[in-house]
């Protein structure tokens, strides 16, 4: 078992969630129930899966949750690209978030 609050990957993903919510507040109103909801769910899923996996008794099970978290990260990154293509964020902001 791992203490998820001490894991750098969990801390980094919590930071990403905050960045995502900050970004989402700038999107057009018509995206409120579309892209915004989807991005928020994916972003929150990343640290949530890490935390849930840390409760598992074997590394094999923990790794499965880390893979789920990675899947959510890839999904979020795809949605970030969609947002960028729709000009909802600057190239500078896009590159900064993409690196996270």
QUINORLIN-V239334 format. One line per field, one symbol per residue. ss: DSSP state (H for helix, E for strand, - for the rest). phi: phi as a letter, one per 40 degrees, with the letter a starting at -180 (. if undefined). Layout:
ss = ???
phi = ???
//
This chain:
ss = ---HHH-HHHHHHHHHHHHHHHHH----HHH---HHHHHHHHHHHHHHHHHHHH----HHHHHHHHHHHHHHHHHHHHHHHHHHH-----HHHHHHHHH-
phi = .bcdcccdccccccccdcccccccccccdccdbbcccccccccccccccccccccccbcdcdcccccccccccccccccccdccccgcaccccdcccccc
//
